[in-house]
Amino acid sequence: MAESALSDLRVLELGEFVSAAWCTRAFAVMGAEVIKVESPSGDRSRRIGPFPNDIPNSEKSGLYLYLNTGKKGITLDIGSATGRQVVLELAKHVDVIVDNHLPGQMRDWGLTYSDFQSVNPRVIFTSITPFGWEGPWSDYKSNDLVGFHASGIGHETPLMFVTDPENEPPLKGAEYQGDMTTGWTAASATMMAVFHRVQTGLGQMLDVSHHEALANMVRPNVARYTYSGDVVEDRPAAPAPAAMQCADGYVALSALADAHWAGLKNMLGEPEWIMDERFSTREGRMENRQEISDLTQLEVLELSKDDVFRRAQENHIPCFPYNTVEDVLKSDQYEHREYWVPVAHPIAGEYNYPGVPFKFSKSPGSLGRSAPLLGEHNEAILVDLLGYSAQDLRDWRISGLL
């Protein structure tokens, strides 16, 4: 098998929870050696499910297992004097350090870019924080919910405005979309810094703000405000494309344009209502789009959503099914591309995981090993790589350092 793209890169992760772990996972699946440092009690994601049979177990958290496939893991109290020393020793042996603690915390620990640079001038330090290292909010705490709305992106949900302003507040993306978007942003920026170092030999610090990473994803509302000064207010969304109920779920379907309308006629077998003169022009269909949506709903109510989707595709009509997780797992498209990958974990067992979302023809990636057990690689990293003794590890375990 061809060598993975990043097999010569070593990454140190000092992160907690999602954003840093998601960033380094991108390196791990492409072959980089990622060393994850957890506190002696374990990363916070270990305490968040889902868990098999809803029984909490720090080695069976679906979130932790998903975020940390392909990594090595050690435990260390990095806030202690000895922990700081060990981190700086590790910094001498890595190409990239990824962290997501607050700036003030890193300053208190003596683990800033200047500290890392003093022991490894070529190191790239990627710091993911809620609001960056400078500015009036730099030491504010945050989470995915706060970042989602502080950036303005939450106001645009679900369709660039709130669908039902009288009953629904702005929405947040499900789970940890903000943290994951920031993690991808940090991974992309880090690879640019790696490329720069290849050219110049110079390391550098990347100051990645969750607040800014999400604001960068805001859709046309920023441009609209910049050009005209108008703030897009909450207002009801147009009823098409709307969620239409089928026999086993929902689809979204829109056929107001001339070509799509012709396809809809063919798809539905030209029912009497579709020949109504009011619907003969695009303007007329726009004016009567709610009635068209209601009538189309009646036509698809007894069909399966897969049947509607396939018929719409055959007639070149924009349409998609609202897929459940079960639908996604059974998708023939994912199956054809071998996207779901079985990964066996010594405690959690074997489950299918989402695979690598990009395919390299010359340097493919893979999920590699399962996520590390708590402290699984303490000896391999602290003794074999750094040269500490087995007695050091025993003493550190007794003192609570590991």
Secondary structure as UniProt FT lines:
FT   TURN            5..8
FT   STRAND          10..13
FT   HELIX           19..28
FT   TURN            29..31
FT   STRAND          33..38
FT   TURN            40..41
FT   HELIX           44..47
FT   HELIX           52..54
FT   TURN            58..59
FT   HELIX           62..67
FT   TURN            68..70
FT   STRAND          72..75
FT   TURN            78..79
FT   HELIX           81..91
FT   TURN            92..93
FT   STRAND          96..99
FT   HELIX           103..109
FT   HELIX           113..119
FT   TURN            121..122
FT   STRAND          124..129
FT   TURN            136..139
FT   HELIX           144..150
FT   HELIX           153..156
FT   TURN            157..160
FT   TURN            165..167
FT   TURN            175..176
FT   HELIX           177..200
FT   STRAND          205..209
FT   HELIX           210..215
FT   TURN            216..217
FT   HELIX           221..228
FT   STRAND          242..246
FT   TURN            247..248
FT   STRAND          249..253
FT   HELIX           258..268
FT   HELIX           272..275
FT   HELIX           277..279
FT   HELIX           282..287
FT   HELIX           289..300
FT   TURN            301..302
FT   HELIX           305..314
FT   TURN            315..316
FT   STRAND          319..321
FT   HELIX           325..329
FT   HELIX           332..336
FT   TURN            337..338
FT   STRAND          340..345
FT   TURN            346..348
FT   STRAND          349..354
FT   TURN            374..377
FT   HELIX           379..385
FT   HELIX           390..399
//
